[in-house]
Amino acid sequence: MGQYRLELKSDNWFVRTYTTQENSGRTLVAGPTAQYINESWKTSYDGEAGGWYPEYTYQLINSLAGGAALNDAHLAARSFADQGRAELGTPLFNRLRDSITSTPISEGGTLFLDRSKLYNTEAQYNFSNQIKFMTVIAGINWRLYNLNSKNTLFPDKDKPINVNEYSAYVQMAKKVAEERLNIAASFRYDKNTLFSSPKVTSRASLVFEAMNQNFIRFSYQNAYSFPSNIQALQNTLNGYNSYSSGGSSRLLNDNYQFDKYPPYVYESVLKFQETGDPGVLEKFQYDDIKPQSVNAFELGYAALLGNRFMIDILGYFSTWKNFIGYANVANTPGTDDVNALKDHSTYIQYNIAFNGGETVNTYGYAASLSVDMGYNFLGKINYYSDYLKNKNDSQINNFNTPNYHINMEFGNSGFGKKQVWSFNTSLRYKPGYHYVVSGGLASGEVPSSAGIDAQISYKLIKARSGIRLGATNITNKYYSTGIANPRIGAVYYVTYAYNIL
């Protein structure tokens, strides 16, 4: 990946342009690679009497009929069906792996061919020299996504897909009531070429100094969020005949042929496989994905008490419409026979993004206390929480956030002779929570975790530099931030920085 940026700026304006150029290199999909190696060695089922499963079943029945215990019969059946298997490191395994991983996903392999690019140009101007009675800031932005994955990540088989975004905004602020009340408002216009209609969002806020160093704040925001390119157009292989998918009709109808071969809720497909009763199948009702919108309110209070205690309390509540979540579905491209849903080789599973028809609420609150203990010692504790209530029972939320976090800090910004020493420590705690991997790859419970970070620094005043010794997760107790994510241990470090004083 390459990133390049050019910027011109003055006291009241700036113009900035940058680009990100991606190259997936030899990136591949690991899970399907293993599955394809097995299928290339021996198919699971050839549609008649051959394949790994028929061989396993044949030997299992024979072993049980011969009086073997179930576990012994299972081991004998595995051994029989696995004869000649491509074992790790063998020439056969290496040949199959190299063939699969060098073949693009669009041609039956597992290799990505992503060469997508992003171009962005933005400009902003502060009108403080022209408008004296209030603060006015305005800006514009243009962004181009050039999606070029050769049908391995996006539905761009014939040519790259260009997505343009245009936006403009203005922000105004004015202090009144002897400068004790600050009133601010902003408006923003956005257009995305994947969607027909532009959107206008607005925000207003009030900050009132009720008493000296005591502030009450309130804000309201009405905002629209266009689906990201991933939410709209993603077409990523994540398993055998299984895709992480966007929700654009360009993808669902043109690629997956949902308009010809309807999708079914995947849970109902599993019930059909168990019962054989087609009456349990439930069609998934879908539409072209569209922007989600939110109305958000926030109320907060902050105060400095006795020049030593800083408190900050806030609460927020948001109501979402057309909330974007995910659903697992399946269809049978090429046939209307629902019996094709019984065999994964004849149906395709998708984890697709879609808009929920019911409202979604998010809410939370936070509180923090900072204490100046004197002699440059500072202590701080904060607590914050987030909750989501989704009335769309069929949606997978991907919320992936614990209900609350607790953080504590204690440090000193300068002690000892000439105050050249300093230190800081922090404790981070979060309870366990449910986690869903984007694209429907996995889900599960993330355990609670607590981590301690610490560092000590020494200033070399004459050398205008400093030395820092520290660690994150100093106890080296491993934790994870999500299902299928790596576990994180300690990081111990020593740094030297020059020309910092």
Disulfide bonds with the S-S distance in Angstrom:
none
